[in-house]
Amino acid sequence: MTMTTKKNKKPRVNAELEGFDIKINSFGEIASTMDIDAINKFLDKNVEDKKLEKRDPLKKKK
Protein backbone atom coordinates (compact mmCIF):
# COMPACT_ATOMS: atom_id res chain seq x y z
CA MET A 1 0.00 0.00 0.00
CA THR A 2 1.43 3.36 -0.94
CA MET A 3 1.08 6.54 1.09
CA THR A 4 -1.44 8.05 -1.33
CA THR A 5 -3.68 4.97 -1.13
CA LYS A 6 -3.49 4.92 2.65
CA LYS A 7 -4.20 8.66 2.90
CA ASN A 8 -7.31 8.52 0.70
CA LYS A 9 -8.88 5.69 2.69
CA LYS A 10 -11.70 6.90 4.97
CA PRO A 11 -11.99 5.65 8.55
CA ARG A 12 -14.91 3.49 9.69
CA VAL A 13 -17.50 5.51 11.58
CA ASN A 14 -20.78 4.94 13.35
CA ALA A 15 -23.71 5.09 10.90
CA GLU A 16 -25.17 8.08 12.79
CA LEU A 17 -21.97 10.06 12.10
CA GLU A 18 -21.78 9.24 8.38
CA GLY A 19 -20.69 12.35 6.46
CA PHE A 20 -19.39 14.10 9.59
CA ASP A 21 -16.31 16.21 8.91
CA ILE A 22 -14.59 18.73 11.14
CA LYS A 23 -11.88 21.23 10.25
CA ILE A 24 -10.12 24.16 11.87
CA ASN A 25 -9.78 27.19 9.61
CA SER A 26 -6.88 29.64 9.49
CA PHE A 27 -8.50 31.76 12.22
CA GLY A 28 -8.69 28.80 14.61
CA GLU A 29 -12.45 28.46 14.23
CA ILE A 30 -14.00 24.99 14.15
CA ALA A 31 -16.05 24.26 11.04
CA SER A 32 -18.21 21.13 11.05
CA THR A 33 -20.59 19.48 8.62
CA MET A 34 -22.87 18.48 11.49
CA ASP A 35 -24.80 20.65 13.96
CA ILE A 36 -23.19 20.79 17.42
CA ASP A 37 -26.50 19.83 19.05
CA ALA A 38 -26.63 16.64 16.96
CA ILE A 39 -23.05 15.81 17.96
CA ASN A 40 -23.83 16.38 21.65
CA LYS A 41 -26.97 14.23 21.41
CA PHE A 42 -24.92 11.41 19.85
CA LEU A 43 -22.24 11.70 22.56
CA ASP A 44 -24.82 11.76 25.37
CA LYS A 45 -26.38 8.59 24.01
CA ASN A 46 -23.16 6.67 23.24
CA VAL A 47 -20.44 7.85 25.64
CA GLU A 48 -20.55 7.40 29.41
CA ASP A 49 -19.55 10.48 31.40
CA LYS A 50 -16.76 9.35 33.76
CA LYS A 51 -17.40 12.28 36.10
CA LEU A 52 -20.89 11.00 36.83
CA GLU A 53 -20.30 7.24 37.13
CA LYS A 54 -19.51 7.29 40.87
CA ARG A 55 -22.20 9.82 41.71
CA ASP A 56 -25.18 8.64 43.76
CA PRO A 57 -28.28 10.07 42.06
CA LEU A 58 -30.34 9.79 45.27
CA LYS A 59 -28.03 11.97 47.37
CA LYS A 60 -28.87 15.66 47.37
CA LYS A 61 -26.52 18.49 48.17
CA LYS A 62 -27.28 20.37 51.37
Order of alpha helices (4+ residues) and beta strands (2+ residues): alpha-beta-beta-alpha
